[in-house]
Amino acid sequence: MEKFSVEFPKDFFTTAYIMYTYQYSNICKIKTKMACIFFQGGLKAVVWIDFLQTVVIMISSIAIIIVGLMKAGGVGSVWEQNLDGGRILLFE
């Protein structure tokens, strides 16, 4: 049984940057480029990129909650459906 492997032409990856752009996703590329352009590197860059990633995750989570509530008919509708289904038991 043969192993599956991808064989590239000898001069396919002439630089590390070409290999990097071929291999990783756009999000990874953007984060790395932001760290290289705006910061001197090291721990400072890691902390800032993590902070920016946290901000993006929080904003997208809030957007998902808002869109979900709008599609479900609003907070009141969601609350009523959960009360009717017995999912909200506050004082029991």
Number of C-alpha atoms within 10 A of each C-alpha: 3 4 5 6 6 6 7 8 7 7 7 10 13 9 9 9 10 11 12 13 12 10 10 10 10 10 9 12 14 11 15 14 12 14 19 12 10 10 15 10 11 9 10 12 18 15 12 15 17 13 12 13 13 12 12 11 12 12 11 12 12 11 12 12 11 14 12 14 15 13 9 13 10 13 13 11 13 15 13 12 14 13 12 10 9 9 10 13 8 5 4 4
